[in-house]
Amino acid sequence: MSEARLADTGVPAGSSGAAALTLAGVCAAIGAEALWCPAPDVAAAGVVAADLMSDVLVDARPGFVLVTGLVNVQVIRTAAIADLAAVVFARGKAVPPDVLDLARQMSVPVFACPDSLFETAGRLYAAIGGGRAQPGAGRPA
């Protein structure tokens, strides 16, 4: 895949009959740049937005897309540990080469988006088909 925007929205049918947004669709929905994404047809199960990686470990589920403004190697390590589908770096921050190198080594797709964390996460939540958010809905009881 090129280091450019993905054009395909890639929306296959999900197991519940609802459409599942793929990483290509994630890229298109938020107008992101794909910095590294070897498999754009991977489905995104949900979205988690945080700058604290401890919150990501609590709130994320496997297959979620992480939206963050924190740009360092710990984000990639956290995404790999949590088995996330991808990382979106928001706020137009530059992604250093060491972060991209680790993402490739750990097979974590990486996107960059110029918009705020709030706007990016909101558009992804809507694109994935999220309904009304319930307080604490993602946290285990």
C-alpha positions in Angstrom: 0.0 0.0 0.0 1.2 3.5 -0.8 1.9 6.1 1.9 -1.1 8.1 0.7 -4.8 8.3 1.4 -6.9 5.2 0.9 -9.7 5.7 -1.6 -11.7 2.5 -1.0 -14.2 2.5 1.7 -14.2 -1.3 2.0 -17.4 -2.0 3.8 -18.1 -5.7 3.9 -21.1 -7.3 5.6 -20.4 -8.1 9.3 -21.5 -11.2 11.1 -24.5 -9.5 12.6 -25.7 -8.4 9.2 -24.6 -4.8 9.9 -21.8 -3.3 7.8 -18.4 -3.4 9.3 -16.0 -0.5 8.7 -12.6 -1.6 7.4 -9.3 0.3 8.0 -9.7 1.7 4.4 -13.1 3.0 5.5 -11.6 4.4 8.7 -9.1 6.3 6.6 -11.8 7.7 4.3 -14.2 8.6 7.1 -11.7 10.8 8.9 -9.7 12.0 5.9 -6.6 10.5 7.3 -3.3 9.7 5.7 -2.2 6.1 5.8 1.3 6.1 7.1 1.5 2.3 7.2 -1.4 -0.1 6.6 -0.6 -3.4 4.9 -4.1 -4.8 5.2 -6.8 -2.1 4.5 -9.6 -4.7 4.5 -9.2 -5.5 8.3 -12.4 -4.6 10.1 -12.6 -2.0 12.9 -14.7 -3.3 15.8 -14.9 0.0 17.6 -13.1 3.1 18.7 -11.3 4.2 21.8 -9.9 7.7 22.2 -7.3 8.5 24.9 -3.9 10.0 25.6 -3.4 7.9 28.7 -2.3 4.4 27.7 -3.6 3.0 31.0 -7.1 4.2 29.9 -6.6 2.4 26.6 -5.7 -0.8 28.3 -8.9 -0.6 30.4 -11.4 0.7 27.8 -10.3 -0.8 24.5 -11.3 -4.2 23.1 -9.4 -6.3 20.5 -10.0 -4.9 17.0 -10.7 -1.3 18.2 -9.1 1.7 16.6 -7.1 3.9 19.0 -7.4 7.7 18.4 -4.7 9.6 20.3 -2.7 12.8 20.4 0.2 11.1 22.1 2.9 10.3 19.6 5.6 7.9 20.9 6.6 4.3 20.8 4.5 3.5 23.9 1.3 4.0 21.9 2.4 1.4 19.4 3.4 -1.0 22.2 0.0 -0.5 23.9 -1.8 -1.1 20.6 0.0 -4.3 20.1 -0.6 -5.6 23.6 -4.3 -4.7 23.4 -4.6 -6.3 19.9 -6.0 -3.1 18.4 -6.8 -2.8 14.7 -4.9 0.5 14.2 -3.7 3.7 15.7 -4.8 7.2 14.5 -2.6 10.0 15.5 -4.8 13.1 15.8 -4.1 16.8 16.0 -1.8 16.9 12.9 1.2 15.8 14.9 4.3 14.6 13.0 5.0 10.9 13.5 8.7 10.3 14.1 10.5 7.6 12.1 11.1 5.4 15.2 7.4 5.2 15.9 6.7 4.1 12.3 9.5 1.6 12.4 8.1 0.0 15.6 4.6 0.0 14.1 5.9 -2.0 11.1 7.8 -4.4 13.3 4.8 -5.0 15.5 2.3 -5.0 12.6 0.2 -2.0 13.9 -1.4 0.0 11.1 -0.8 3.8 11.6 -2.8 6.7 10.3 -2.4 10.5 10.8 -5.3 13.0 10.9 -5.1 16.8 11.2 -8.3 17.1 13.2 -8.8 17.2 17.0 -9.0 14.1 19.0 -12.7 14.8 19.8 -13.7 15.4 16.2 -11.7 12.4 14.9 -13.1 10.0 17.5 -16.7 11.3 16.9 -16.5 10.8 13.2 -15.1 7.3 13.6 -17.8 6.4 16.2 -20.5 7.5 13.8 -18.9 5.7 10.8 -18.6 2.5 12.8 -22.3 2.8 13.5 -22.2 3.6 17.2 -25.5 4.4 18.8 -26.0 6.5 21.9 -23.0 6.2 24.2 -23.7 5.0 27.7 -21.5 6.3 30.5 -19.0 3.6 31.4 -20.4 1.3 28.8 -16.9 0.1 27.7 -15.7 -0.6 31.3 -16.0 -4.0 32.9 -18.3 -4.1 35.9 
